[in-house]
Amino acid sequence: DSLMYQCLLRNELLGSEIDRIKYNQLESKKMNNNVISERKNLFKYSLRMKRVDCNETTSPYSLSPIGCKSQKLLRSPRKPMRKIPKVPFKILDAPELQDDFYLNLVDWSSSNVLSVGLGACVYLWSACTSQVIRLCDLGTDGDSVTSVNWNDRGNLVAVGTHKGYVQVWDALANKKIKQLEGHTYRVGALAWNGDQLSSGSRDRIILQRDIRSSSATAPGNSDRKLVGHRQEVCGLKWSPDQQHLASGGNDNRLLVWNASTSSANQSQPAQTYCEHLAAVKAIAWSPHQHGLLASGGGTADRCIRFWNTLTQQPLQCVDTGSQVCNLAWSKHASELVSTHGYSQNQILLWKYPSLKQVAKLTGHTYRVLYLATSPDGEAIVTGAGDETLRFWNVFSKSPSTKESTSVLNLFTRIR
């Protein structure tokens, strides 16, 4: 409203003939500067009268005290201002949700079901019906849950355990269909790629297995062992084109693996990035720009870094001021959300590539260690050691109509 009023004043006092408003801060700032610079021309004296051509929709007999351009300006549709709620729209209790930076205990499926690892159990919460069921209880085996991850179709959920097992459960039948061995320590990170399941462990190894293999425990011909990290693997994410796997570890390194590499028993990483100064758990591939990867560092680092994996070059870096626990890109706009631990325990929304902070959300009293995005891409859920799950509306509700013009985006041009 303030911007509209300023435009009307410029039309009537300065003859600017503005008939529409560009809703961005740069234009607003420029307009304000122009108002200041044009104040010396507030009154003009001329012997000739300037004839104003009215719009066809404006009657020449209009009794309005304002001119044609101002009337058109008032009739123009106004773009609603984006408001991001500062409080969650839902809070769920999550008793025994562990305060452990290296675990990944929350994931949201494409079928709109949330999986949460609480102690020795995995619970499923339906966002449609709010119904809660217990999928499994590992307490009978003296084990506990260290990671959960849904497959793309949302019918299978993988469960990593403290003893190093990877279980695959059919969520609809509430039945375990596979138990995979191979790790010697806890499995803190999981990532699906079709029927391939990648698991990262405290034993520093990444195993990639095909769950269609007839044997539940024995390695198959397509299984791969990825050796590259020197400490615990705590982050795993496949790229949108399913051709690259990014992994982060407690050794402060970010590695990128090629899916097309031959299934040798001990594959080597295709790319290695060592700029982070703390553990790399937060990893996110951009769904908008091919080859763009974001990563976040722990307490001694506090930075979000962006990488062009096509050229293997670092792009940008922003110091967030606190431990980066998770990253997730918006499905509809060039934005990403980050969750943080020591010392501010906040949730931040960023514009990319300007890295302007759009919103800051607070409420958790412990580190915000867990993050998942709803299947429609509008909401996120965060989890913390304060044993709560909080649901926030942060992302825009409609896809962006502006196409990417980056030369790095291979899908915008024919080569």
PyMOL commands that set and color helices and strands:
alter all, ss='L'
color gray80, all
select helices_A, chain A and resi 2-14+25-37+39-41+68-75+138-141+410-412
alter helices_A, ss='H'
color red, helices_A
select strands_A, chain A and resi 90-93+106-108+113-118+121-126+132-137+145-150+156-161+166-170+175-180+187-193+196-201+205-210+224-227+233-238+244-249+254-258+266-267+271-273+280-285+292-297+303-308+313-319+324-329+335-340+347-351+357-361+368-373+379-384+388-393
alter strands_A, ss='S'
color yellow, strands_A
deselect
rebuild
show_as cartoon
